[in-house]
Amino acid sequence: MLSSSLINEIQKILGKENVFTTLEERLCYGYDSTPEAFLPDLVIRPTCTEQIQKILKLANLHLFPVIPRGAGTGLSGGSLPVKGGVILDLNRMDRILEIDEENLVATVEPGVITAHLQEEVEKRGLFYPPDPASLKTSTIGGNVAECAGGPRAFKYGVTRDYVLGLEIVTPKGEILQTGGKTVKSVTGYDLTRLYTGSEGTLGIITKIILRLIPKPEAKKTMMIVYERLDDAAKTVTLIIKQGIIPVTLELMDDITMRCVENYLQLGLPLDAEAVLIIEVDGPIDLVEKQINQVGELSRANGAREVKIAKNEKEREEIWAARRAVSAAVVQIKPTKISEDIAVPRSQIPVMVRRLKEIAFRYQLNLAIFGHAGDGNLHPNILCDKNDSEEMERVEKAIGELFQAAVELGGTLSGEHGIGTMKAPYLKLETGEVGFEVMRAIKKALDPNNILNPGKIFGSG
Ligand SMILES: Cc1cc2nc3c(=O)[nH]c(=O)nc-3n(C[C@H](O)[C@H](O)[C@H](O)COP(=O)(O)OP(=O)(O)OC[C@H]3O[C@@H](n4cnc5c(N)ncnc54)[C@H](O)[C@@H]3O)c2cc1C
């Protein structure tokens, strides 16, 4: 609980209208896109870096937690106020400060919506590739803090591949500048990379310098239907072996398709085990050649149907199916546990079989979809958080699926981060030494554990 004199002091810094104190207002900031919810003591909406500096200095003096928050679309619990404290909502810092066409760089505030930045740079013939499926809502600050990926990561990489520099308010309220507009910089430690993916635990990101690239000339999208999921998974590796690097190589299994079809009625094949959504981009001639090559290769490897979008409307329909997945799968049961493992691409068929076997053994509803091109699968367990017996089985299944991913040379999280949801499993991947090195960094930079406590390392 914050004292009323402390709340007064915060109101003086931000103006009363930017400090939310009522229960109704605080409830609106207590959840993200995980099934969990906690009540913050206060919500603040700063408009500038200086206000954030003052708040963090105050937090260190009075020892209250500060939890940075973008759009709350996080899937690992990163912006949940697990220990109460102050939610620092960055949505009002939403200006695109510069699009520098000569240096192919954009400088933005953290609250800029991802899709908005993409639209603005595309008007100038430029391209910002990272495309989390939440892009119409998520913020660039949240993307950097989680190192978000998305379907296009297969060809273009993830958010960290585009972050050139950052302005950060440290937990003690100082300003740290990292990197800059140059593509090359090897001055000292790479602090830009340290903060990218730090999940709001090491500092508040207040300015971001992003690398842009020229917009590809053309793109083509296709949906490929498979009787057998194994054939779909095998095609993914064969396409890459042929030297073709599509922009996206997305996979949806039968359960996912049934949910999407029930939700949107797009005419998806309900008797097939899997579909791949593949998009290629680049110069027009190459795009035509590659989309046909992929089609032929798929047919030769068990595809039942290859549907190439003939126009933008058909392309949008294919993507509508993929983007609707998160909303559609909750028709099965109300609670969605969305995991985010990644394995080396060649291990996808093995991982998919392990996932199905785990779901069968624990009698759970499991939908599998994800970015097959980079081995990043999203096994979604559909359950009911009020059913404690089922939740016990869910916990066991989650432990086993993480274990399987690590055994296959993979990772707990391809793009959603650790947050609270995966904190208990962190050491599975990092080992004791990796865990201690990470914790030492956190302790050195945030000795009072002000920023986003309870995340990544759990409550310990
Ligand atoms: C339907 C749906 C689809 C999704 N698809 C994808 C996908 O394809 N790929 C993918 O990678 N993710 C995906 N996500 C997850 C989520 O959208 C991303 O993690 C996104 O980057 C979160 O952005 P946000 O603005 O909502 O951040 P929030 O959820 O508000 O916060 C996420 C984390 O960032 C921290 N944070 C936020 N802003 C700052 C800041 N300025 N400074 C420091 N820390 C900060 C928070 O404390 C928290 O730890 C999806 C989510 C949903 C709901």
Ligand as a Chemical Component Dictionary entry (heavy atoms), coordinates in Angstrom:
data_LIG
# 
_chem_comp.id                   LIG 
_chem_comp.type                 NON-POLYMER 
_chem_comp.pdbx_formal_charge   0 
_chem_comp.three_letter_code    LIG 
# 
loop_
_chem_comp_atom.comp_id 
_chem_comp_atom.atom_id 
_chem_comp_atom.alt_atom_id 
_chem_comp_atom.type_symbol 
_chem_comp_atom.charge 
_chem_comp_atom.model_Cartn_x 
_chem_comp_atom.model_Cartn_y 
_chem_comp_atom.model_Cartn_z 
_chem_comp_atom.pdbx_ordinal 
LIG C1  C1  C 0 -3.206 -12.451 -29.967 1  
LIG C2  C2  C 0 -1.750 -12.319 -29.629 2  
LIG C3  C3  C 0 -0.799 -12.654 -30.573 3  
LIG C4  C4  C 0 0.564  -12.537 -30.277 4  
LIG N1  N1  N 0 1.468  -12.846 -31.237 5  
LIG C5  C5  C 0 2.780  -12.709 -30.987 6  
LIG C6  C6  C 0 3.742  -13.024 -31.996 7  
LIG O1  O1  O 0 3.411  -13.429 -33.104 8  
LIG N2  N2  N 0 5.044  -12.859 -31.687 9  
LIG C7  C7  C 0 5.451  -12.400 -30.461 10 
LIG O2  O2  O 0 6.648  -12.256 -30.244 11 
LIG N3  N3  N 0 4.556  -12.102 -29.504 12 
LIG C8  C8  C 0 3.244  -12.239 -29.725 13 
LIG N4  N4  N 0 2.339  -11.942 -28.752 14 
LIG C9  C9  C 0 2.811  -11.493 -27.419 15 
LIG C10 C10 C 0 2.880  -9.966  -27.222 16 
LIG O3  O3  O 0 2.048  -9.295  -28.124 17 
LIG C11 C11 C 0 4.306  -9.462  -27.347 18 
LIG O4  O4  O 0 5.106  -9.979  -26.305 19 
LIG C12 C12 C 0 4.437  -7.915  -27.344 20 
LIG O5  O5  O 0 5.783  -7.595  -27.587 21 
LIG C13 C13 C 0 4.004  -7.276  -26.034 22 
LIG O6  O6  O 0 3.860  -5.888  -26.255 23 
LIG P1  P1  P 0 2.956  -4.990  -25.291 24 
LIG O7  O7  O 0 3.090  -3.588  -25.736 25 
LIG O8  O8  O 0 1.611  -5.521  -25.196 26 
LIG O9  O9  O 0 3.751  -5.176  -23.921 27 
LIG P2  P2  P 0 3.175  -5.601  -22.466 28 
LIG O10 O10 O 0 2.469  -6.877  -22.542 29 
LIG O11 O11 O 0 2.484  -4.453  -21.870 30 
LIG O12 O12 O 0 4.555  -5.808  -21.709 31 
LIG C14 C14 C 0 5.390  -6.871  -22.046 32 
LIG C15 C15 C 0 6.689  -6.759  -21.223 33 
LIG O13 O13 O 0 7.423  -5.623  -21.617 34 
LIG C16 C16 C 0 7.657  -4.749  -20.505 35 
LIG N5  N5  N 0 7.593  -3.405  -21.056 36 
LIG C17 C17 C 0 6.601  -2.869  -21.803 37 
LIG N6  N6  N 0 6.960  -1.629  -22.213 38 
LIG C18 C18 C 0 8.185  -1.389  -21.689 39 
LIG C19 C19 C 0 9.082  -0.274  -21.728 40 
LIG N7  N7  N 0 8.813  0.837   -22.433 41 
LIG N8  N8  N 0 10.251 -0.373  -21.058 42 
LIG C20 C20 C 0 10.567 -1.503  -20.374 43 
LIG N9  N9  N 0 9.762  -2.568  -20.307 44 
LIG C21 C21 C 0 8.584  -2.509  -20.960 45 
LIG C22 C22 C 0 6.592  -5.116  -19.485 46 
LIG O14 O14 O 0 6.999  -4.821  -18.175 47 
LIG C23 C23 C 0 6.456  -6.606  -19.721 48 
LIG O15 O15 O 0 7.476  -7.297  -19.038 49 
LIG C24 C24 C 0 0.970  -12.071 -29.003 50 
LIG C25 C25 C 0 0.008  -11.735 -28.060 51 
LIG C26 C26 C 0 -1.343 -11.859 -28.362 52 
LIG C27 C27 C 0 -2.350 -11.494 -27.321 53 
# 
loop_
_chem_comp_bond.comp_id 
_chem_comp_bond.atom_id_1 
_chem_comp_bond.atom_id_2 
_chem_comp_bond.value_order 
_chem_comp_bond.pdbx_ordinal 
LIG C1  C2  SING 1  
LIG C2  C3  SING 2  
LIG C2  C26 DOUB 3  
LIG C3  C4  DOUB 4  
LIG C4  N1  SING 5  
LIG C4  C24 SING 6  
LIG N1  C5  DOUB 7  
LIG C5  C6  SING 8  
LIG C5  C8  SING 9  
LIG C6  O1  DOUB 10 
LIG C6  N2  SING 11 
LIG N2  C7  SING 12 
LIG C7  O2  DOUB 13 
LIG C7  N3  SING 14 
LIG N3  C8  DOUB 15 
LIG C8  N4  SING 16 
LIG N4  C9  SING 17 
LIG N4  C24 SING 18 
LIG C9  C10 SING 19 
LIG C10 O3  SING 20 
LIG C10 C11 SING 21 
LIG C11 O4  SING 22 
LIG C11 C12 SING 23 
LIG C12 O5  SING 24 
LIG C12 C13 SING 25 
LIG C13 O6  SING 26 
LIG O6  P1  SING 27 
LIG P1  O7  DOUB 28 
LIG P1  O8  SING 29 
LIG P1  O9  SING 30 
LIG O9  P2  SING 31 
LIG P2  O10 DOUB 32 
LIG P2  O11 SING 33 
LIG P2  O12 SING 34 
LIG O12 C14 SING 35 
LIG C14 C15 SING 36 
LIG C15 O13 SING 37 
LIG C15 C23 SING 38 
LIG O13 C16 SING 39 
LIG C16 N5  SING 40 
LIG C16 C22 SING 41 
LIG N5  C17 SING 42 
LIG N5  C21 SING 43 
LIG C17 N6  DOUB 44 
LIG N6  C18 SING 45 
LIG C18 C19 SING 46 
LIG C18 C21 DOUB 47 
LIG C19 N7  SING 48 
LIG C19 N8  DOUB 49 
LIG N8  C20 SING 50 
LIG C20 N9  DOUB 51 
LIG N9  C21 SING 52 
LIG C22 O14 SING 53 
LIG C22 C23 SING 54 
LIG C23 O15 SING 55 
LIG C24 C25 DOUB 56 
LIG C25 C26 SING 57 
LIG C26 C27 SING 58 
# 
